Amino acid sequence: MFAVIMAGGKGSRFWPRSRERMPKHLLDILSERTIIRETVDRIRPLVPAERTLIVTGRSHAAELIRQLPEIPPENILIEPVGRNTAPCIGLAATHILKRGSDAVMLVLPSDHRIGNEPVFREVLQAAAGAASRGDSLVTIGIRPTGPETGYGYIEQGDLFSTSGNEKIYRVRSIREKPPREQAEQFFRQGGFSWNSGMFVWKASTILKAIERCLPDLHRGLIQIREALGTNREEEVVGTIYAGLQSVSIDYGVMEKAKDVLVIPGDFGWSDVGSWDTLWEVAGKDPDGNAVRGPFLGIDAADSLVHSPGKLVVLVGVRDLLVVETDDALLVCRRGRSQEVRKVIELLEREGRKDYL
């Protein structure tokens, strides 16, 4: 079994901690360990370092090698440009097959929080068993805790099989992020999971699915595979990859594929996509404040303070997000951290690249 960790993206909603050169997954936002370190550590009982591949951008490769010294440098796969998850996953599958192995791939984002790691590994093992027995594309769903509009939804069909404590279902449909009314309907109806962006399949199975659903991408991957291990590899990968369509695996493949299975998981999952979600999952003091760094609060409640190096004092306020770095300070109303992306857009328009 191989693990493929997708470590692209900027993590722009975690500005000012997250920057172009040091995005969210390379930071110690959730704990004393960096997020990518936590991701690799939690799958170590299932997959050894030599079969763990990390797909990332060139500017982040050196830092990944520094943080994860046990991962062989040749397992850090470089995307010349970001092209979304379908090309990323196809590139990793191509490398695995080139190594002479039609192994099961665990495809995992680099930046999730998992509360119950033993149960998480049980779900992955159940998914790997189902994927190894045929040509199914297996996705890990998350049991909804409410009518969330920020995630896609997976509608489960008939029971496919049972593995230990985990039930595996055929997928009836995959839905885009719904409006509030539809999300409430899905939650009341039951039989829906949040789309976690975690997948399990054989390398050959996903490449066959890409060939059916995204033939142009498949042709590009064939050209890349022929160049792997030759002195033309870097040139060919750079040229071909830049010309690939930017498309997600969900939209490009999963919504069109026939043999798709889902395992609804309940293991304390969060995608920790913003400072707001960090406040939600973090430990809090008796006043509801989630604090990292020295802090004093007087009549201050329900706020997040992330300032490892400087004392922050809040007086008579609540529902704030306060994030301090050496060169920037963010103060934001809790519930509006999605708008931090607008800060990035504004800095880009004004040419203030030193803050990006």
C-alpha positions as CSV (number, residue, x, y, z in Angstrom):
1,M,0.0,0.0,0.0
2,F,1.1,3.5,-0.8
3,A,0.1,6.8,0.7
4,V,-0.2,9.9,-1.5
5,I,-0.3,13.2,0.4
6,M,-1.5,16.2,-1.6
7,A,0.5,19.2,-0.2
8,G,-0.3,22.0,-2.6
9,G,-2.2,25.2,-2.0
10,K,-1.5,28.4,-0.2
11,G,-3.7,28.2,2.8
12,S,-4.6,31.9,2.2
13,R,-7.4,31.9,4.8
14,F,-4.7,31.4,7.5
15,W,-2.9,34.7,6.7
16,P,-0.8,36.2,8.2
17,R,0.7,33.0,9.5
18,S,0.4,31.2,6.2
19,R,2.4,32.7,3.3
20,E,3.3,31.6,-0.2
21,R,6.7,30.3,0.9
22,M,5.3,28.7,4.1
23,P,1.7,27.6,3.6
24,K,-0.6,26.2,6.3
25,H,0.4,22.6,6.1
26,L,4.1,23.5,6.9
27,L,3.1,25.4,10.1
28,D,2.5,24.4,13.7
29,I,-1.0,25.9,13.8
30,L,-2.9,22.9,15.3
31,S,-0.3,21.7,17.9
32,E,3.4,21.8,18.6
33,R,4.0,19.7,15.4
34,T,3.4,21.0,11.9
35,I,0.3,19.9,10.2
36,I,2.1,17.8,7.5
37,R,4.1,16.2,10.3
38,E,0.9,15.1,12.0
39,T,-0.5,13.9,8.7
40,V,2.5,11.6,8.1
41,D,2.7,10.4,11.6
42,R,-0.9,9.3,11.8
43,I,-0.6,6.9,8.8
44,R,2.8,5.5,9.8
45,P,1.3,2.4,11.3
46,L,-0.3,1.6,7.9
47,V,2.3,2.8,5.4
48,P,6.1,3.1,5.7
49,A,8.1,6.1,4.8
50,E,9.5,4.5,1.6
51,R,6.0,4.1,0.3
52,T,4.7,7.6,1.2
53,L,4.6,10.1,-1.7
54,I,4.1,13.8,-1.2
55,V,3.0,15.9,-4.2
56,T,3.9,19.6,-3.8
57,G,5.2,22.7,-5.5
58,R,8.9,23.3,-6.2
59,S,9.1,26.2,-3.7
60,H,8.0,24.0,-0.8
61,A,10.0,20.8,-1.5
62,A,13.1,21.8,0.4
63,E,11.1,22.6,3.6
64,L,9.2,19.3,3.3
65,I,12.5,17.4,3.0
66,R,13.7,19.2,6.1
67,Q,10.6,18.5,8.2
68,L,10.2,14.9,7.0
69,P,13.7,13.5,6.9
70,E,12.5,9.9,6.8
71,I,10.7,10.4,3.5
72,P,13.1,9.6,0.6
73,P,13.7,12.8,-1.4
74,E,12.6,11.0,-4.6
75,N,9.2,10.5,-3.0
76,I,8.7,14.3,-3.0
77,L,6.9,14.7,-6.4
78,I,7.1,18.2,-7.8
79,E,4.2,19.8,-9.6
80,P,5.7,22.4,-12.0
81,V,2.4,24.4,-11.6
82,G,-0.7,23.8,-9.6
83,R,-3.4,22.0,-11.7
84,N,-5.9,20.9,-9.0
85,T,-6.4,17.4,-7.7
86,A,-7.0,15.2,-10.8
87,P,-3.6,15.9,-12.4
88,C,-2.0,15.7,-8.9
89,I,-3.4,12.2,-8.2
90,G,-2.8,11.1,-11.8
91,L,0.9,12.1,-11.5
92,A,1.3,10.1,-8.2
93,A,-0.5,7.0,-9.7
94,T,1.8,7.2,-12.7
95,H,4.9,7.2,-10.5
96,I,3.5,4.2,-8.5
97,L,2.9,2.1,-11.6
98,K,6.3,3.1,-13.0
99,R,7.8,1.6,-9.9
100,G,6.3,-1.7,-10.9
101,S,3.5,-1.8,-8.3
102,D,-0.2,-1.7,-8.9
103,A,-0.7,-1.0,-5.2
104,V,-3.6,0.5,-3.4
105,M,-3.2,4.2,-2.9
106,L,-4.4,6.2,0.1
107,V,-5.0,9.7,-1.2
108,L,-5.0,12.2,1.6
109,P,-4.9,16.0,1.9
110,S,-2.0,17.3,3.9
111,D,-4.0,19.6,6.2
112,H,-6.8,17.8,8.0
113,R,-7.3,17.3,11.7
114,I,-8.2,13.8,12.9
115,G,-9.4,13.5,16.5
116,N,-9.5,9.7,16.8
117,E,-6.6,8.3,14.9
118,P,-7.1,4.5,15.6
119,V,-10.7,4.7,14.2
120,F,-9.4,6.7,11.2
121,R,-6.9,3.9,10.4
122,E,-9.6,1.3,10.7
123,V,-11.6,3.2,8.1
124,L,-8.6,3.4,5.8
125,Q,-7.9,-0.3,6.2
126,A,-11.6,-1.2,5.4
127,A,-11.4,1.1,2.3
128,A,-8.1,-0.5,1.2
129,G,-9.6,-4.0,1.5
130,A,-12.6,-3.0,-0.7
131,A,-10.3,-1.2,-3.2
132,S,-7.9,-4.2,-3.5
133,R,-10.7,-6.7,-4.3
134,G,-11.8,-5.0,-7.5
135,D,-11.9,-1.8,-9.5
136,S,-13.9,0.3,-7.1
137,L,-13.1,3.9,-6.4
138,V,-13.6,4.3,-2.6
139,T,-14.1,7.6,-0.9
140,I,-14.1,8.4,2.8
141,G,-17.3,10.3,3.9
142,I,-17.8,12.1,7.1
143,R,-21.0,11.7,9.1
144,P,-22.6,15.2,9.1
145,T,-23.0,16.9,12.5
146,G,-25.2,19.6,10.9
147,P,-26.4,21.2,7.7
148,E,-23.0,22.5,6.6
149,T,-22.9,24.3,3.3
150,G,-19.1,24.4,3.0
151,Y,-18.7,20.8,1.9
152,G,-19.9,18.6,-1.0
153,Y,-22.2,15.7,-0.1
154,I,-22.1,12.0,-1.0
155,E,-25.4,10.2,-1.2
156,Q,-25.1,6.6,-0.2
157,G,-27.0,3.8,-1.9
158,D,-27.2,0.1,-1.1
159,L,-25.0,-1.6,1.4
160,F,-22.0,-3.1,-0.5
161,S,-20.2,-4.9,2.4
162,T,-19.2,-4.7,6.0
163,S,-15.6,-4.7,7.2
164,G,-15.2,-4.9,11.0
165,N,-17.1,-2.0,12.4
166,E,-17.3,-0.2,9.1
167,K,-20.1,-0.3,6.6
168,I,-19.3,0.3,2.9
169,Y,-22.1,1.6,0.6
170,R,-22.4,2.1,-3.1
171,V,-22.6,5.8,-4.0
172,R,-25.8,7.0,-5.5
173,S,-24.7,10.6,-6.3
174,I,-22.1,13.2,-5.4
175,R,-23.4,16.7,-4.9
176,E,-21.7,20.0,-5.1
177,K,-21.7,22.3,-2.0
178,P,-25.5,22.9,-1.5
179,P,-27.4,26.0,-0.5
180,R,-28.6,26.1,3.1
181,E,-32.1,24.8,2.4
182,Q,-30.8,21.8,0.5
183,A,-28.1,21.1,3.2
184,E,-30.8,21.0,5.8
185,Q,-32.8,18.6,3.7
186,F,-29.8,16.3,3.3
187,F,-29.2,16.4,7.1
188,R,-32.8,15.6,8.0
189,Q,-33.1,12.9,5.4
190,G,-30.0,11.0,6.4
191,G,-27.9,8.8,4.1
192,F,-25.6,11.6,3.2
193,S,-21.9,12.1,4.1
194,W,-19.7,15.1,3.8
195,N,-17.1,14.8,1.0
196,S,-13.8,14.7,2.9
197,G,-11.5,14.7,-0.2
198,M,-9.9,11.4,0.9
199,F,-9.9,8.5,-1.5
200,V,-8.6,4.9,-1.7
201,W,-8.1,2.9,-5.0
202,K,-5.6,0.9,-6.9
203,A,-3.2,3.0,-9.1
204,S,-4.4,1.2,-12.2
205,T,-8.0,1.8,-11.3
206,I,-7.8,5.5,-11.0
207,L,-5.8,5.8,-14.2
208,K,-8.4,3.8,-16.1
209,A,-11.1,6.1,-14.7
210,I,-9.1,9.1,-15.8
211,E,-8.8,7.6,-19.2
212,R,-12.6,7.2,-19.5
213,C,-13.5,10.6,-17.9
214,L,-10.5,12.8,-18.8
215,P,-8.9,11.4,-21.9
216,D,-6.7,14.5,-22.5
217,L,-5.3,14.2,-19.0
218,H,-4.6,10.5,-19.5
219,R,-2.7,11.2,-22.8
220,G,-0.5,13.7,-20.9
221,L,0.2,11.2,-18.1
222,I,1.3,8.6,-20.6
223,Q,3.8,11.0,-22.0
224,I,5.0,11.8,-18.5
225,R,5.3,8.1,-17.6
226,E,7.5,7.4,-20.7
227,A,9.9,10.1,-19.5
228,L,10.2,9.1,-15.9
229,G,13.7,7.9,-15.0
230,T,15.2,9.4,-18.1
231,N,17.3,12.5,-18.6
232,R,14.3,14.2,-20.2
233,E,12.0,13.7,-17.1
234,E,12.2,17.3,-15.8
235,E,11.7,18.8,-19.2
236,V,8.8,16.6,-20.2
237,V,7.0,16.9,-16.9
238,G,7.4,20.7,-16.9
239,T,6.1,21.0,-20.5
240,I,3.3,18.5,-20.3
241,Y,2.0,19.3,-16.8
242,A,1.7,23.0,-17.6
243,G,-0.6,22.2,-20.5
244,L,-2.9,19.9,-18.5
245,Q,-6.5,21.0,-17.7
246,S,-6.9,22.2,-14.1
247,V,-9.7,20.0,-12.8
248,S,-10.7,18.5,-9.5
249,I,-10.9,14.7,-9.1
250,D,-14.4,15.1,-7.8
251,Y,-15.7,17.0,-10.8
252,G,-13.5,15.4,-13.4
253,V,-13.9,11.7,-12.3
254,M,-15.9,10.9,-9.2
255,E,-19.1,12.5,-10.4
256,K,-19.0,10.6,-13.7
257,A,-17.6,7.2,-12.5
258,K,-19.9,4.2,-12.1
259,D,-18.2,1.9,-9.5
260,V,-17.9,4.3,-6.5
261,L,-18.1,3.3,-2.9
262,V,-18.2,5.3,0.3
263,I,-17.4,4.5,3.9
264,P,-19.0,7.0,6.3
265,G,-16.5,7.8,9.0
266,D,-16.8,9.3,12.4
267,F,-13.3,10.0,13.7
268,G,-13.3,13.6,14.8
269,W,-12.5,15.1,11.3
270,S,-12.1,18.7,10.5
271,D,-10.6,20.3,7.4
272,V,-9.5,23.3,9.6
273,G,-10.0,25.6,6.6
274,S,-9.9,28.9,8.5
275,W,-9.2,30.6,11.8
276,D,-12.9,30.2,12.6
277,T,-12.7,26.4,12.3
278,L,-9.5,26.4,14.3
279,W,-11.4,28.1,17.2
280,E,-14.1,25.5,16.9
281,V,-11.8,22.5,17.3
282,A,-9.3,24.0,19.7
283,G,-9.3,23.7,23.5
284,K,-10.7,26.7,25.3
285,D,-10.4,28.4,28.7
286,P,-13.5,28.8,30.9
287,D,-14.4,32.0,29.0
288,G,-14.4,30.2,25.6
289,N,-11.1,31.7,24.5
290,A,-8.7,29.5,22.4
291,V,-5.3,30.8,23.1
292,R,-1.8,30.2,21.7
293,G,0.8,32.3,23.5
294,P,0.8,34.7,26.5
295,F,-2.6,36.1,27.1
296,L,-4.6,38.1,29.6
297,G,-8.4,38.6,29.3
298,I,-10.6,40.9,31.3
299,D,-14.3,40.5,30.4
300,A,-13.2,38.8,27.2
301,A,-14.8,35.7,25.8
302,D,-15.3,33.4,22.8
303,S,-12.2,34.6,20.9
304,L,-9.1,33.1,19.3
305,V,-5.7,34.5,20.1
306,H,-2.7,33.1,18.1
307,S,0.4,35.1,19.2
308,P,3.2,32.7,20.2
309,G,5.7,35.6,20.7
310,K,3.8,38.5,22.2
311,L,1.5,39.1,25.1
312,V,-2.1,39.9,23.9
313,V,-4.6,41.5,26.3
314,L,-8.3,41.6,25.5
315,V,-10.6,43.9,27.5
316,G,-14.3,44.0,27.2
317,V,-14.6,42.2,23.8
318,R,-15.8,38.9,22.5
319,D,-16.0,36.9,19.3
320,L,-12.6,38.1,17.9
321,L,-9.8,36.5,16.0
322,V,-6.4,38.0,16.8
323,V,-3.4,36.6,15.0
324,E,0.1,38.1,15.3
325,T,3.3,37.6,13.4
326,D,6.6,39.5,13.2
327,D,5.3,41.7,10.4
328,A,1.5,41.7,10.6
329,L,-1.5,41.7,12.9
330,L,-4.9,40.4,12.0
331,V,-8.0,41.4,14.0
332,C,-11.2,40.0,12.6
333,R,-14.7,39.4,13.8
334,R,-15.2,35.7,14.5
335,G,-17.5,34.2,11.7
336,R,-15.8,36.3,9.0
337,S,-12.4,34.6,8.6
338,Q,-13.4,33.4,5.1
339,E,-13.0,37.0,4.1
340,V,-9.2,36.9,4.9
341,R,-8.8,35.8,1.3
342,K,-9.8,39.4,0.3
343,V,-6.7,40.6,2.2
344,I,-4.6,38.5,-0.1
345,E,-6.3,39.9,-3.1
346,L,-5.9,43.4,-1.9
347,L,-2.2,42.9,-1.1
348,E,-1.7,41.4,-4.6
349,R,-3.4,44.4,-6.3
350,E,-1.2,46.8,-4.4
351,G,1.9,44.9,-5.2
352,R,2.8,44.3,-1.5
353,K,4.5,41.0,-2.1
354,D,6.6,41.2,1.1
355,Y,3.3,40.4,3.0
356,L,2.4,37.4,0.8
